Amino acid sequence: MNVRPTSAIGSSPTRLRQIALVTKDLERAKRQLTHVIGTEVIFEDPAVAQWGLKNFIIPIGGDFIEVVSPFKDNTTAGRLLDKRGDGGYMIIMQTADAKRRREYIESKGLGKVIFSYDHKDSVCVQYHPKGIKGGMMPELDSHTSSPNNPTPLESRFSPWHACGSDHKVYYPGMKRSSHLSLEGCVLRLGPGDVGHEAASRQWEEIFGVVRNRDLLAFTNARLGFIPGSEGEPEGLVSITIGVCGKDKFDAILDRASKEGLCGNRWINMFGIKWFFVLTGYGEGKCKL
C-alpha cells in the first residue's frame, strides 16, 4: 500500500464496539455466557475459519462480545491459549474514518497492519499487538454513513459488519438485549510496566481515542490500564456490563451463583472478572 504523508491528526469520537475472548471450549463458553448474562448468540462467522477459528457473537445492547476458539494447530489464538489460557484476545473499536487513521498510523510508523478489508460500506483494520500496551490485538473499523445507517457512531443499534451482511437478521437480538450495556474494561500491562497513563496516551496517539487522564473515554465506555505484575500475564483483566432493571440484575447474579462463578463482587468466567452494575430501575433510565 502506498501511504501518502499525513500530518498529525488528533483524537476523535471512538466507540468500543466489541471485545473478543479466546477459549479452548467454545460450546461451554456459549452455554455459560448466554445463560448467565441472559443474552443470545446472534451470529457465527464462517469467515474466521481462514484463521483456523470458530466463533460466536452475543449482543450487549448495541455492542458485542465475541468468543473464538481454534480448531487447527499453530494459530495465533492457539498460541495465546497455550501461553495464557482462556482470556482476552481483541479490542475492536469503531471510528468515523478507519482508512484515514490507518494512513496516519502507517505514515508515522505507529503500528503494523496484519489484516484489513475495505468494502463499500465498512472498513476493517487489524493491527499487530507487538509494542502496543495492554496485551490485546487492536482493531479499528468504520462504517460509511448511508440512508439506512445515517449515524454509525451515535446510533446504539447501528449495523456492525462483524455480525453479517443483513442488519435485519441480527437487529432483533440486539434489541432484546437492550437492558444491557458495555460499560468498560481493564487491561493489565506487561510485568514491570507501571505506566498506566502512558498506555492511555499511546492508544490516544495511535488510534485517536479521546483520553481523560489515565482512561480512554470511548463514546459508550471507558478503558483503563493497571500496572504490570510479575507472574501475571499482560492482557484483559475485567469487563463491566451495565444492567437496566433490578430484576434483571438480580437474575444474573442468581444464575452466576448457582453456577458457582461468583467471586469477591465479580463473576469469574474464562479467566476474566465480569462486573455487573445496576444502571436503572425503569425503562426511562436505561442507557440510550
N, C-alpha and C positions, 0 to 999 in steps of 0.2 A: 504493500500500500504506500503510495506517495503522500507524504504528510506535508502540507504547507506550513510555514512558520505561523504560530499562533501566539498572539500577545496574551498576557495573563488574564484569566477570567475569574471572577470572584465566585462566591458561593451563590447557590440558587435553591429555591424550594425543592426538596427531595423527599420522597416517600419511602418508608421501609415497607416494601410490598410483600416480601416473602422471606422466610427463614427456612433453610434446608438442613435436615439432620441426616445422619447416616447410621444404619443399624445392620446387624447380622441377620436379624429375624424380622422380615418385612410384615409377615402376616400377624405376628404378635404385636408389632407396633400399630398396625392398622386397627386391630381389635381394641387395644388398650387406649389409644388416643381418642378414637371415636366414642368409645364407651364412657371414659372418664370425663372428657370435655363436653360430650353431648353434641358432637357435630357429625359430619358425614364425609365420605370420600366423594369428590366431585370430578376427579379426573385421574386417569392413569395414562402416562405418556409413553407410547411405543417408541418414540424417537430417542429416548435415553438409552435404548439398547445398543446404540452405536458406541457408547462408553462402557458397555458391559454391565448396565444397571437396569433395575426395575424401580418403579417409584409409585407413589400416590400423593395426592394433594388434598388437604382439607381446608375449608374456609374458616377464617376467624373474622366474621363480619365481611368486610370488603378486602381483607388481606389474607395471607395464606401461610400454612406450614406445609412443607414438602418433606417427605421421607424417602430416601433412596437406599438401595441395598445391592451389592454386586452379585452377579451370578456367573462371572468369569474371573479367572485369575489375573493378577497383575494390572489391576485398575487403580486409579488414584484414590477412589473411595475405599477400596480394599486395603491399600497400604495405610490409609489413615486409620481404618479399623484396627489393623494389626498394631499400630503404634499407640493409639489412644483408647480403643474400644468405642462403643456407641457414644454418639455426641454430636457436636455441631459440624457442619460441612460448608454452608454458603450463607452469605448475607446478600440479598437481592434487592436492589434499590431501583426506584423509578424517578426519573428526572424529565425535564421538558425536552431536552435535546441530547441524547446519549452520543450521537455521532459527533457533534461539535465538541463535547467533553473528551471523547476519545482522541480527537485531533490535538487537543491541548495536552492531554496526558502523554501522548507519544512524542509530541514536539519537545516536551520538557524532560523526557526520559523518566517519567514518574511511575510507570507501570508497563508490564508486558501483557499484551493481549494473547490469550490462549485459545479463544473461540469467539466467533461473532457471526451474526447474520443480520441482514438488512432487508426486511420485507417492506411492502408498500405502506403498511400501517404500523410497523413496530421495528425497533432496533434493539438487539441484544448483544452485549459485550461482556465477556468474562475475562477477568484479569488473574494473572498468576499471583498466588498469595505470598510468594517469597519477598521479603523486605517490607511487606505491609503488616503493620502491627495488629495483633488480635487473633492470628491463627485461623482465619476463615477465608475461603475463596470469595472475593468480592465480584459482584456482577452489577452493572449499571445499565438500565434499559430505558426505553421511552416508547410512548405511543403517539402517533400523529393525531392531532385534533381532526374530527370529522363530524358530519351531522349526527351520526349515531354515537359519537364519543366526543362531545364538544369540549369537555374539561377533564382530560385524563387524570390529572393530579388531584383535582379538587373533588371529583365525584366519588363517593365512597364505594359504590358498586360498579365502577367503570370496568370495561373489558381488560383482560390480562392475558397476554399471549401464551403464558405457560399453562393455561387451563384449556387450551384447544382453540379452534378457529370459530366456534359458534357460541357467542355470548349467551344466547337464549337457552342453551343446554345447561350451563353451569350457574347462570344468574339466580335461578330459584334457590339453589343450595346456599348461595351467599346470603340471600335474604332470610332464609330460615335460621341462619346463624347470626342475625343482626344484633342479638343481645350480647355478642362477644366483640371484643376489640383488641387489637395488638397494641400493647402499651409500651413495650420496650424490651431490651435485652442487655446483658452484660458480658463482655469478653475479658478473659484473663490474658495478660501479656506474658511474654516468654520469661523463663527463670532469670532473675537478676534485673529485669526491666521494671523500674518503678515509675516510669514517666507516663502516667495516665493522661495528663493534659497534653503532652507531646504527641500521644497517639491520636487524640482528637484533632489536634492541629494538622497532623499528617493526612487524616481522612478528609478534612475540610479542604486542604490544598489539592489532593488528588481528585476526589470525587465531587467536590463542591457542596458537601452537606453543610448547612448552617451550623455553626458551633456556638454553644453557650458555655463558656469557660471550659470545663472538662467533659462536657456532654455533647454528643451530636444531637442536634434538635431537628429531627425529621418532622414533616408536617403532621404526622399522626402518632409519633412515638419518640422515645429517647433511647440512645445507645451510649452506654458508659463502659469504661475500662477499669480494671483493678490491677494492682501491681502483680508481677510475676512472682512465683514462689518455687523454690527447689522441690522437686518431686511432684509438682503439679503441672499438667500439660497446658500449653497455650491454647486458647480457644474459648468456645461458648460455655459460660457458667450457668446462666439463667435466662428464662423467658418470662415476661409478665403479661398476663392476659386480663383484661377488664371484663367484668360480667355485670350486665344491667339487670337488676332484679334479684332481691334476696332469695327468693325461692330457687332460682336457677343457680345462684352462687352456693347455697347450702346443698343443693343436689350434687354439684360437682365434688364438694368436699366429702359428702357421704359416700359417693361411688369410689372415690380415691381411698377413703378409709377402709371400705370393705375389700378393696384390692390389696391392702397392706402397703400403700405407697406414700403415706403421709410422713413427712419429716418434721423438723422444727419450723413450723409456719410455712412449709412449702410442700409440694408434691414431687416425688422423685420418679422421673420416667426417662429411661435411656441415657443415663449419665448427666441429665440436665435437671436443675432445680426449676420447677414451674411455680410461679407465684400467681395467685388469682386475687384480684382486688375488686371490691364492690364499687360499681360506677354509678348506680342509680336505683331508685326504688319504684320508678314508674317509667312508662314509655317516653314521657316528655323529657326525662332527664338522661336518656340514652345518648351515647356519642353519635354525632352526625357522620 
